Amino acid sequence: MRKSGSQFGRRLLLAAPLVLGLATGGCISVKAPDKPIVIELNINIKQEVVYRLAQDANNTIESNPDIF
């Protein structure tokens, strides 16, 4: 069974740092950062809420056409 070129290239790209580290006799270390990682998320929830309210109002109007 022959692997496609893109799969082979992707695997080679992923394995290259490991092979290079082992071949040079180096040590691979993973160290936690000194400072905490800060992720700032600014999420606009208003748009989704307005959309849900609009959809709910549309459904109410369709199910009760005599209210207007």
C-alpha positions, 0 to 999 in steps of 0.5 A: 500500500503506497502512501500519498505524498502529502501524508508522507511529507506531513509525517516527515515534517512532524518527525523531523524535530524529534529525529534531529534532536536525537541525532545530535545527542541533544536533550528535549526539555519542556519547561513551564513559563515563569509567568501565567499564560493570559488569554484575553477573549473579547466575545460579542454575545449581543449579536447571537442574543439578538438573532435568537430573539428575532428568530423567536419573535418570527416563530411567534408571529408565524404561529399567531398571525392574528396578534397583529 
